[in-house]
């Protein structure tokens, strides 16, 4: 079942390419024609704009766009017998009946929309922190795939705004660089199945949460698009993972991939340990107290590792960060809450201003820079308005 799920994620549209062609679309447009685009899709200004979507016809042969309509304008939810719509409620709005039982575009009510409203209110009354950014919501009111901390990092989140795998140094171009599709797909499948995926079940992601261009199902590998995971060379035969190279897979990247070898450093250690334990069990030995390395979706080491006696932060390559080592007995409380988010951020922040980390590699709840202090959450995001350094003790951070 998992292999079927992964195949659908990696390229359900790949099969479509076998039947859809430029010749087919040319013939389709000539014989059937394409619908005209609404005015708003051509204008694209603040009040007149549209949402580009895949064409609701064969092979995506035509351009298709729905014109965004404004709050309190009439809309339709549609039925199976309705005609193809030409309009849709704009961002932050949804089609719902009002008090007069009329379908109107009304303000969307969601956790993300509520957080945006709170942000806007606090900005108006002067209670906004200088490093707080307005929450990113998609047209459905869900959280967009990334959160950024100015001057520090950007990281991937799921639709509920929970942090998931994937982070990069801070950039103002995160909307273009952090789509986090691979990381989100893994998170969605894990929640659907109610458990973490095994090492041979999940897709390979890059450190920014996008798809690694080489994906392997079992021992057979193919090239995919880093943005959406669809096959980029659907007619190319699958390649055994022991033969991957620039010659066999055009998507092979010399700076990230290793010729004839797919697994990364953490995966290699994990598999070797698992194989050793299986062999010992087959020989009749009782195995207890085994601690396995925890690997990320890119095959490198997860931030928090343990040897059974100590818990510690590591680099993606598995190097222990000596400043962040916790004894599991004497520092049990610190170990339980250990996430190493701050320690990892220190290693990728490109500026000179660094956050202050606790002994367990977590963010100190109070962060100060340039004479100002602020409260932050476990991911380093500012909470509330900052105060002068000499009033630091007045902060009540939870």
Secondary structure, DSSP 8 states (H G I E B T S, - for coil): -HHHHHHHHHHTTTTHHHH--HHHHHHHHHHT------HHHHH-SSSS-EEE---SSGGG-S--EEEEE-TT-B-----TTS---SEEE-TTEEEEE-TTS-EEEEE--SHHHHHHHHHHHHHHTT---TT-----B-TTS-B-SEEE-TTSEEEEE-TT--EEEEEEE--TTHHHH---HHHHHHHHHHHHHTS---TTTS--B-TTSSB-SEEEETTEEEEB-TTT--BSSTTS--EEGGG-STTT-TT--TTT-BTTB---HHHHHHHHHHHHHHHHHHTT----S-----B-TTSSB-SEEE-SSEEEEE-TT--EEEEEEEETTTTHHHHHT---HHHHHHHH--SS----B-TTS-B-SEEEETTEEEEE-TTS-EEEEEEEGGGGGG----
